[in-house]
């Protein structure tokens, strides 16, 4: 996902701006390290991902925040599990088939209109990517706000109200306790409807579940 242009009703504080820059820089450094460990130049990465070389360069240098769709494209192009992009010490952890993330201790990534907290990153090669997501309030979604990628998704509203838009279906408003499941190959988007903190638990399939 891209550089954030729309903020919540109040301008971000200096503390949040510093935190946002830190998150970007940390993610960019990890993504550059992963690319280099995969033996890929920027040109090769751009060719594999279908992203502009300048976009990858800006992400790696902490100048922009990637969208979830672009994170998926990058991880798949590098042939790695998405957790590799968020866990700097994953390589030294022993193989495991169980992972626990205590409240608030997930890897946070800032993207346009969202803040993702990726959970259970010590578990490598997951088929499901679990995250808690803060969703921003913004105007009605247009087609340009929607994205699609391989896989399936489910979301469960924790706080606030959201509007879910999935192509071919009427938009639906979801409140705390409501859940939705949809095909990620359909263009889709999500926005908060209120200025109050809005969070959803989001789970996305990352690999072909039949593999």
N, C-alpha and C positions, 0 to 999 in steps of 0.2 A: 504494500500500500504506500506513499508519497508525502511531500511536505504539507504539513497542516496549515490551512489558511483560515479556517473558521474556529473560533474559540467559543467557550460558554459565555453567558451574558456578561460577566465581569472579565476584564483583561487579566491574563495570568500574572501571578506575583513574581518578583525577582527570584524567590526560592524555587518556584516551579520551573521558571525558565532555565535556571542552572541545572535542576534535576533533569529536565528534558534534554539539554545538551549533553549531559553525562550519559544518559541512556543511549542516545544516538551514537556517541563516540565509542562506548563499550561494544554495542552491537556491530558497528562498522569495523572495529579492530578484529572481532571474532570472525566476521564474515571474510575479511581479507586473509586472515590466517587459514581458514578452512579452504578458501579458493587456492591459496598457494600450496597447501598440503595435498590438494587434489592435482597439483601440477598444471593448473590452468592459468594462462595469461588473461588479462582483461579482455582482449579480443576474443579468445576462445570462450570465455564465460559469457560474453555478450551473444556470441553465435549460438551457444547451447541454450541459453535462457530465453532468447528472443527479445531481451531488454537492450536498450541503447547502452553502449559502452560508457557514455557520460553518466547515465543513471547509476550503474554499478559503481563507478568511481565516486560519485557523490555519496552513495550509501556507505561505502567503505571508509570514507573520510568524515562521516558524521554530519554531512551537510543536509541530508534529507532523511525522512523516515520511510521505510518500505511499507507497502500495503501487505495485507495478509496474502493476497493473491501472488504478489511478487516474491514473498518469502517461500511460498509453495513452489513456484517456478524455479527459484534459485536452488532450493534443496533437492528437488528432483533432477535438475540439470547436473548437479554435482554428485548425484547418486548417493545421497546420504539421508539419514533420518533428520527430521527438522530439529530435533533436540540438539544436534551438533552445532546449530547456529546460536544457541542460547546458553550452553554449558561449557565454560572455558576448561573445566577440569574433567570432562567426561572421559577423556582418554585414560586417565589414571584410575578410574573407578573400576572395580571388578565387575564382570558380567552379572546382570541381575534380571529377574523377571518380576520384581516388585519394587515399587517406588512410592514414597510418601512425601508430600509437600505440606508443611505446617502453614497455618493461616498467614497470609501476607508474605510468604517467603519464596514465591515463584519468581521466575525471571520476567521482568517487565519490559515491554517494548512499546514505544509510542508510535502510532501511525495516524493518518488523517482520520479525524473524527472518532478515534478509538484509542484506548490504552489496554493492551493485552497483558495478562499475567499468565505466562506459560507454566504449566504444572508438571511435576513428575519428570523433569528433564534427565534424571540419572538413568532412566529406563530407555535403553537404546532400541532403535528400529521399531518404534511403536506403530501400530496400525491406526490408532486413534490419537489425535492431538487434543488434550483437554486444556481449557483455558477459562479464566474469569476475565470478563471484558467490561471496562467502563465505556459506556456509549454516550456520545455527546448529543445535545439538543441542536438541531439544525432545521432548515426549511424542508418542504416537501422534496422527496427524492426524484431526480430526473433519470432518464436512461443512462446518462453519462456517470451517474453515481453508482450504478450497479456493476457487479463483476461476476465472473463465473470461473470455475476451475473443476478439475476432476474430483470425484468423491461425493460424500453425503454429509449432512450436518444436522445437528440437533441443538436447540438452545432452550434454556430454562430461565425465566426471569426471576432474579433475586430481589431487586429493588427498582422502583420507578416503573414507568410505562414506555414501551417501545412500539414502533410501527415496523412490521416486517413486510417487505415488498419482494415478491417472487414472480418472475414473468409468467404469463398465462393465468395468474391467479389474482383475485382482488386483494389489495393490501389488507392486512389484519393487525389489529391492536392487541398487544399482549400485556398483561399485568402480572404482578408477583404471583408465582405459582403456576402460571401458564407455560406451556411447552409447545414447541413446533419442531418438525422434522422435515427436511426437504432435500432434493437432489441438487448438489452444488453445481452441476453443469448448466442449470437454469440460472439466468442472470438474477442476482438478488442483492438486497441492501437492507440496512437497519439504521434506524435513527431513534433517539430519545425524544419523547414528546413534552417533557417538563424540564425545568431548570434544576430539579432535585437530582442528587446522585443516582445514576441509573446503572445497574450492573446485571449482567447475565452470565450464567454458566454456559459455555459453548464447547461442544465437542465435534471435531471434524475428522473424517477418515482421511488419512494421509496416503496410504498405499492401497492397492487393490486388495480387498478383504479376502479374495479367493487365493491369494498367493500364499 
